[in-house]
Every structure is written in C-alpha cells, then in structure tokens.
Amino acid sequence: MSTEQKKVLVTGVAGFLGSNLLSKLLNEGHTVVGIDNLSMGRMENIGDNINHSNFQFIEKDILDESVIEELDNDFDVIIHLAAFKIPRYGNAVATLQVNSKGSENMLEFARKNKTKFVLASTSDVYGMSPDIPFKEDGNCVLGDSKVPRWAYAVSKLFDEHLALAYMEDYDFPVVMLRFFGSYGPNQHLSWWGGPQSVFIDCILNNKEIPIHGDGKQTRTFTFVQDTVAGIYAAAMKPEANGEIFNIGANEEITILELAEMLNEIADETNKSEIKLIPYNEISSGRKYQDVMRRVPDTTKAERILGVKAQTSMREGLKITYDWQKRVTSAKVETA
C-alpha cells in the first residue's frame, strides 16, 4: 500500500471508530483534520493525540453548513464516520437527520473539491435477508416501517445511494463500508456501543446480563483494529473506488455464547447471571424485530483491500474487558 502522506478529513473523530482510526492515520504519517460535535464522541478518546503536530480538532456539527464552508479545500480523502445509530432511545428523528443531511453536507463538500469520499455504512442494511453470508451485491430486506430499528438501516441505505449518485453525476470517487459489530477500546459503554459493552458493564457491577429473546440470534463481532485496517485500506487504495465492502470478522457467535465467553474472561469475583428478556418487554409497546443471523462474506475486502480480520473473539474481548474495567475504575475513583 502506498505510504504517500495524505491530508485526511475525519468526521466523528472523537467517537469509537474515529479515535482509533485517528491513531492509525497519525502513526502512518498522514495529516488529519477531525470534526466532532461531541454529542456521542468523547475528548478522552483523542486525548493522546490532541496535541499531535499533524492533527487539528474542530468541535463543530456537520449539520451546520457554515462549518463545511470554513474547511480547507486540499484534502486527499474524506472519511465520513459521524452518524447516529439504531434509535433504541427514541432518537429516530436525530438518526434520520444526522445520517441523511450530515452525509449530504459532506458529499457536497467532496463534490466541490473532487475529493475521495469514504462512507461508513452498516451491516444493518441487510436487514432480515435470509441469504447468509451477506454479500455486497445481495438483497437488503428491511422490516415494517413501524419498527423503529429500521430507521437506522434506511438512513444508511439512503447514504449509500446518495454517495453513488454523487459519484456518477459529479465524477469523484466514493467507497462504502458496511461494518459488522465493531468493538474494543473507546467503545461507548451503553447499548450504543453494542451488547458486549452492556454485558461487560453488568459483569463489572455484579448485575444480571440482559439478553433479548432466547439469545440464539447470532452475530460476528470485529475487533476495532481489524475494522480500522479496512477503513484505512479503503481510504488509501484506488482499487477500492466505487465499491461497497463488508468490513467484519467471520467468527459467528450467539449472543448467549457472547455473554458466557465474557463471564469466562472476567475475574473470578466478577460473574453475572444471565436473564432472558422477551422481546415484548423491551419495546415499550412498540413493534420489535430482531435479526436472527448476521454474517458477512468478506472475500471482496480480502481480494481488493487486502484485509482480513486477525483478532479472535476471545483475544479481542479480553483486551476490551480489561480496557473497560480500567476506565470504569478510573471513573469511580474520580467521582
């Protein structure tokens, strides 16, 4: 891969993926400008890099079009990570607005400057497709519009179509990345960060681990460094231009097995009982649909990007558990 120094714009830089990607970009010698409104990102995530000579942080909201007008016009690539996730907490309007309008603003910026644009999408766009493993050219099968979770998938599918339309009409390269269950240091410590975040928190605080349904639904979880390797390759390789990639691991695991593995990894004094919660008890009276299997076909990323997940679930979860235990202890000590 080319080691030519690039100037990179990263939105959502203080978030989970953004902060880990920032470290990778700076370590590889690139210059980074990062934007984050800190609604979900945390300054602690980028604390080690905030004074780096090749990094500039801008605390702004990408929904504010004036922010875009003030940016430099000499970026080599834009990596658009800023987004709102599944509206578990009722923030469906924010999810739809941030993901649609925010992406449009950044695509407009890319259009004006003919800058390569890397879009963070999600495995959620495959919805309830029965075609396992999910392939990038496969069908996206979403559920009932009255189910709030699909607002996120719809917003990201819109982003993908918008990016492809911009590439076709305005002649600059775009790349779409569909992430599968990233986890690791700097992850958000609520459901926003994924079930592993919540499960670790329950173990550390001797609370029951809540599992929705029977726990037999499966996922593949991707350690953050493997996800970052995919983002980095997509940003740097011209062969990625115009393509959609699954970025994920291939180790399929049930949610019940995830909880059991974390209990095994935890200290002897930190073990938690598992509590199964029926779906009708978690949806506050609203209709709820789950995805029973989510597994990527990653051969395209391996072939074109040259990346493949290297970190086993047990290895990655041990690193993540130790990190979350450390930051949780630090919060208690400073409280």
Secondary structure as UniProt FT lines:
FT   STRAND          7..11
FT   TURN            12..14
FT   HELIX           16..27
FT   TURN            28..29
FT   STRAND          31..35
FT   HELIX           43..46
FT   TURN            47..51
FT   TURN            53..54
FT   STRAND          55..58
FT   TURN            62..63
FT   HELIX           65..70
FT   STRAND          77..80
FT   TURN            88..89
FT   HELIX           92..113
FT   STRAND          116..122
FT   HELIX           123..126
FT   TURN            136..137
FT   TURN            145..146
FT   TURN            148..149
FT   HELIX           150..170
FT   STRAND          174..179
FT   STRAND          182..183
FT   TURN            185..186
FT   HELIX           191..193
FT   HELIX           195..204
FT   TURN            205..206
FT   STRAND          209..212
FT   TURN            213..214
FT   STRAND          218..220
FT   STRAND          222..223
FT   HELIX           224..236
FT   HELIX           238..240
FT   TURN            241..242
FT   STRAND          244..247
FT   STRAND          252..254
FT   HELIX           255..265
FT   TURN            268..269
FT   STRAND          274..277
FT   HELIX           279..281
FT   TURN            284..285
FT   HELIX           299..300
FT   HELIX           301..305
FT   HELIX           313..334
//
